[in-house]
Structures are given as C-alpha cells and as structure tokens.
Amino acid sequence: MDQIYGLSDRRCRTETALEKLVRLQARVRRLRSLRETLSKLFSPNLEKALRFPDDRLSPATSNAVERGNRRHRKRQKNIYRVRAQDHIRQQIALDMYRDIHCDQAK
C-alpha cells in the first residue's frame, strides 16, 4: 500500500510516478494472489490521474469563489426575489462583505 500511496506523493514528478507505476504493475502481474485485488492499478484512468497535476493547460480554481457560487445558487433556489439582476448584485456584494469581515474576525 505504501508503494501505491507513493504514486501520488506531491514531491514525485509525473515521469517518476509513471515509472513507479510500471514497476508496480510488473510486480502485481507476478503475484497471482494480488492480481485481482489490485486490478485498478491497470486502469488507464490511473495513468491519467498521475498526469493531471502537471497539466499546465488546466486552469486553477479558487475555493472561495466556488463557495460563493454555491451559496448564490442555493439562494436562487430558496429565495425567488434573488433572481432579479439588482438583487443578484446586492447578494454578491453582501457575500463579499461577509467573507472579508469573517476572515478578519478569525
């Protein structure tokens, strides 16, 4: 298990992780008792997941922005009047104000 967790170690470069995966797959192929249990090691999705952190073309997300968007969508579902453009601007301004002051209080 340590070797499997080592594949996603942040200090490990993508090329190194892929080399480790190939070596680990070879070991698992030799051990018949583990082959079925660790069959997910042979999934193409695992290789894609190991390549993803180094993908320079994928945009970064901001948790704070995503959190604000979730709040806004929830309010739109619960409160009908928030759907008007003026009220949407006011709610976003209120959220930003609340976030700033909550962060300062901590």
C-alpha positions in Angstrom: 0.0 0.0 0.0 2.9 2.4 0.7 4.0 2.0 -2.9 0.5 2.8 -4.2 0.3 5.9 -2.0 3.8 6.8 -3.1 2.5 7.2 -6.7 0.5 10.3 -5.7 3.2 11.9 -3.5 3.5 15.6 -4.2 7.3 15.5 -4.2 7.2 13.0 -7.0 7.4 14.2 -10.6 5.0 12.8 -13.2 7.6 10.9 -15.1 8.9 9.3 -11.9 5.3 8.4 -10.8 4.7 6.7 -14.2 7.9 4.7 -13.9 6.9 3.6 -10.4 3.5 2.6 -11.8 5.1 0.4 -14.5 7.3 -1.3 -12.0 4.4 -1.8 -9.6 2.2 -3.3 -12.3 5.0 -5.7 -13.2 5.2 -6.9 -9.6 1.5 -7.3 -9.3 1.4 -9.4 -12.5 3.9 -11.8 -11.0 1.8 -12.2 -7.8 -1.3 -14.0 -8.8 -2.9 -13.7 -5.4 -2.8 -9.9 -5.6 -3.6 -9.5 -9.3 -7.4 -9.5 -8.8 -7.3 -7.3 -5.7 -5.1 -4.7 -7.2 -6.7 -4.8 -10.7 -7.4 -1.0 -10.5 -3.6 -0.5 -11.0 -4.1 -1.5 -14.6 -6.8 1.1 -15.3 -6.0 3.8 -17.9 -7.7 6.3 -15.6 -4.9 5.9 -13.0 -2.3 6.9 -15.6 -4.4 10.0 -16.5 -4.8 10.8 -12.8 -1.0 10.7 -12.4 -0.5 13.1 -15.3 -3.2 15.6 -14.2 -1.3 17.6 -11.5 1.4 18.6 -14.1 -1.1 19.7 -16.7 -0.3 23.3 -17.4 -3.3 23.9 -19.6 -5.9 23.2 -16.8 -7.0 26.3 -15.0 -6.6 26.7 -11.3 -9.8 27.1 -9.2 -10.4 29.2 -6.2 -12.2 27.5 -3.3 -13.5 30.9 -2.1 -15.1 31.7 -5.5 -16.6 28.2 -5.8 -18.0 28.5 -2.3 -19.6 31.9 -3.2 -21.1 30.4 -6.3 -22.6 27.5 -4.3 -24.2 30.0 -1.8 -25.6 32.0 -4.7 -27.1 29.0 -6.4 -28.6 27.9 -3.1 -30.2 31.3 -2.5 -31.6 31.4 -6.0 -33.4 28.1 -5.3 -34.7 29.2 -1.9 -35.5 32.8 -2.5 -37.3 33.8 -5.7 -36.5 37.6 -5.5 -32.8 37.0 -5.7 -33.2 36.2 -9.4 -33.5 39.9 -10.3 -30.3 41.5 -11.6 -30.2 44.2 -8.9 -30.8 41.7 -6.1 -28.1 39.4 -7.5 -25.5 42.2 -7.4 -26.6 43.1 -3.8 -26.3 39.5 -2.7 -22.9 39.1 -4.2 -21.7 42.4 -2.5 -23.2 41.2 0.8 -21.4 37.9 0.5 -18.1 39.6 -0.3 -18.5 41.9 2.7 -19.4 39.0 4.9 -16.4 37.0 3.7 -14.0 39.9 4.4 -15.3 40.5 7.9 -15.5 36.8 8.8 -11.8 36.4 7.8 -10.7 39.3 9.9 -12.6 38.0 12.9 -10.7 34.7 12.9 
